[in-house]
Amino acid sequence: MELQNQNSESRIRDLEDQLRRQQEAHSIERDTLNNEIQRLRKAIDDQLMEYRDLMDIKIQLDSEIAAYRKLLESEETRFTLINLIIVRALVAEFDAKQ
């Protein structure tokens, strides 16, 4: 009975040691995973900031493009009117000579 009791106590110590090692391994793994999660969250935040910066730049460039497009269109209209005036003047001059 004494031997069985010693064997049981030895088995209990072994199981407690095994449990403690497994808990330590799980704790290390949990810490590693938490660190990885924090690293990935920071990477996501960094990419989100970069995306926002790029979107701001895109919006500014779109505004500039729209402004230049409007300027070009007004210049095209002005040149069309000038050409029309010149053509009418030439036609009137031609008609006057005949």
Contacts in CASP RR format, 6 or more apart in sequence:
PFRMAT RR
TARGET T0000
AUTHOR 0000-0000-0000
METHOD contacts of the structure
MODEL  1
MELQNQNSESRIRDLEDQLRRQQEAHSIERDTLNNEIQRLRKAIDDQLME
YRDLMDIKIQLDSEIAAYRKLLESEETRFTLINLIIVRALVAEFDAKQ
END
